[in-house]
Amino acid sequence: MSERSERPSATATFTPRPGAAPFPRMVLAQASMEARLLVRNGEQLLLALVIPLIALVGGVTGALALDLDLGRAPIDVLAPGVLALAVMSTAFASLAIATGFERRYGLIKRLGASPLPRSGLLLGKVGALLLVEVAQMVVIGGVAVAMGWEPDPGGWPGVLAVVLAGTFAFASLGLLMAGTLRAEATLAAANLVYLLLLAGGAVVLPVSAYGGFGAVVGWLPSGALGESLRQATLDGAFPVTGLLVLLGWGMLGTVLTARTFRWE
């Protein structure tokens, strides 16, 4: 008998498991892919990190040079505002622009036919935003601390709640814009709204810097986000009013997006 015939025959030890992966695993995979695509895009990286860092360094340097009276040290007032700007950059402008062009190229329509349900696709996008925002907080917060920022340690629960609520509010509004406008219109509108809120939305500067108009901008999602982060980091407070404003904007944006979003 030959040596080959004496060997035991190999038998298959695996069992096919047809079907989709568990829903949480699909959402996590989608979020990971969305985050990688976001950080590889130069324009999105500019919005996510470069502009907020320029606003932080330039704002603090300018405030010190002009001897502006902000009530506190400039870095303590401007650092939470720049973190709010970073959230707005990623959750609103970057998400709206990316989703608008995904609709234009038919990517969302094709993903909608995959085992990942449409709710999972949206959750994956939000998960990617949170991953990018963690990186933003580490980088921008690290630069701010190096410049002398000393946030109140008792305010971190409020900071976490505000960032999550702000992401919810701006992501819903970004998807609302991306799901109703053409890609080119979304690009122009998202950048325009971003610049308007940056200049006059009480994001970086406190509402007190806007005089009588501050009572109005405080109810905008930008003003609520910026003021809430300042309250949490300056005084260690838990900003209930600001959170309610952000959640209100988030629910409004979600309802309108669910009714108007077009997948192609």
N, C-alpha and C positions, 0 to 999 in steps of 0.2 A: 504493500500500500504506500502510495506516495506521501511525502511530507505535507503537501497541500490538503490531501483528503483527510488527514488526521486532525487538522485544525477545526475547532467548532465554528459553525456558521454564525456570522454576525446577524443579530436581530435588531430591529428598530426599537428604540426605547422611548420615543417621543410620541405624544398624542396631539394631533392637530386641534387647535382651539379657535375655530372661526368666529368672527364677530369683532366688534369694536372694542377698544381698550376701555377701562373704567373712565367715567366722566372726569373725575379729578385729574387723572393722569393725562387725558387729552388736553384739558385746560392748561395744565402746567407746561406741557410740551408747546402749546400754542403761545403761551406767555413768554417762554424762553426764546422762541423763534422771533416773536415780535420785538423783544428787547434787543436781540442781536441786530436785527434790521435797523432799529432806531439809532443805535450808537454807531453804526457804520455809515449813516447818512450825514454828510458834512453839514448840511443846512440845519438838520435837527440837532446835531451836536452843538452848533453855534447857538441855537435857542436854549438848549438845555444847560450849557455850562459857560460858554464864553461870554455871552451878554450879561448874565447875572454876576460873573466875576468882575467884569469891567464896571458894572454898576456899583458893586461893593467897594472896590478899590478907588474908583473915581469919585464916588459919592463921599466916602470918608475923607479922602484927600482934599476934595473941594470944600467940605464943611469945615475942616480944620484951617484951611488957608483963608477962607472968608470969615472965620470966627462966627459961624452960624449958631444961634441959640436954639437947640432942639429939646431943651429940658434935661436931657441926659447926655452922656458921652456919645458922640456921633456913631461910633461903632455899635453901641448897645441899641440904638434906635434903628440904624440902617440894616444891620445884620438880619434880624427877623423879617424885615421888609424884603430883602433880597431872597431869602428862603421862600417867601410867598411868591415872589416873581418867578423863581425856579419852578415851583409847582404849577403856576399858571402857564409857563412856557411849555412844559411837557404835557400836562393834562389837557390843555386847550389847543394851543397853536400847533404843536407837533402832531397831536392826535388828529386834529381836524384836517390838516394838510395831507398826512399820510393816508388817512381813510378816504379822502376825496379822490386821490389819484388811484387808490386801489379799486374804487368803484369804476373809475374811468377805464382802467385796463381789464376789467372783468374779473379781478382776483377774488373779490368778495363773493361774487356770484358762484364761482367755481368752488370756493371753500364752503359755501352754503349747501353744496351737493355732496360734501364729504360726510363721513360718520360723525364729525364734530357738529353738533347742533348750533344754530345761530346764537343762542344764548351763551354757549360755550365760547364761540368766537369773540363775543363782546367781553366776556369775563377774561379771556386770554389777553385782550388788549388792555383792560384795566390792570391785570396782573403785571403786564410788561411796564406799564406806567409806574407802578409801585416799585418795581425793581430798579428802574432808572432813577426814581426819586430818592431811593436809599443812597445810591451813588452820589447824587447831587448833594444830599444833606452831609455826607461824609466829606466831600471835597470842599464845598462852600463853607460848611461849618468849621472845617479844619483851618481854612484860610482866615476866617473871621476870628477864631480863637488865637491864631498867630498874630493877628493885628490888635489883640487886647480885649476881645469880646468875652464877657463873663456872664452868661445867662443864669437866671435863677434856677437852681436844681429842682426846686419844687414845682416848676412849670412843665416838666417833661410829659406828664400825662395829658395836659392840655395841648401841648405841641403835637403829640401823636394823634389825638382826636381831631384837631384842627386840620392837620395834613390830610387825614383820611376823608374828612368832610369836604375839604377844598378840592381834593382829587375827584370826589364824587360829583361835586357841583360843576367843575370846569370840564370834566370828561363828558358829562351829559350834554352840556352846551356845545362842546366841540363836535360830538357825534350828530347833534341836531343840525349844525351848520353843514357838516360833511355829507349828511344824508339827504339834504334838500337842494343844495347848490351844485353846479357843475364844478369840476376840479379846478379850473382856472379861477372861477369866481370864489371858490373856497380859499384858494391860496391868497388872493387879494384881500378878501374880507377878514380872514383869520389874522393876517399881518396887520391890517388896519386896526382891528379891535384890540389886538395886543398892544400896539403902540399907543392907542388912545388910553387904555387902562394903565399902561406904564406911566404916561405923563399925567393923567388926571384921575386915576382910579384909586388913589390912596393905598397903593401897594407898597412902594418903597418908603415914601414919606407918610407920616401920620396924618390923620384927618384934621388935626389942629392946624396943619400947614395950609389948608385950603379955605380958611376963614368960614364964612357962612355956608359955603358950598359943601363943607365937610359933613354937615348933617345929612346931606343927600348921598354922597359917595360912600358913607358908612354902610348903606343898605345894598350897595352893589356887591357882587361876590368877591371882587378884588379888594374892596375896602374892608369887608368882613374878614377876609382871610388875613390881610396885612395887620389889621388892628388886633385880631385875636392872637396872632403869633407874638405881637409886641406885648400884649397883656400877659401872656404866658411866660415869656422869657424875661421881661422886665420886673414883673411883680409876683410871679409864681401863681397867678390866678388861673382859674378854669373858666374860660370865656363862654358862658352858656348862651348869651345873646348872639354872639358871632356864630356859634355852632348852629343855632336854630336858623339863622339867616342862610348859611351855606346849605344846610339840609333842605330848606325850602326851595332854594334855587336848583338843587340837585333833583328834587322830586318833580319840579316843574319841567326841567329839561328832559327828564326820563319819560314823563308822560307825553310830551310833545314829540320826542324822538321815536317812541313806540308807534305813534300815529302817523308820522310823516316820513320815516326813514325809508329810502328806496335802495334796494340791494344792487341795482344796476342802473 
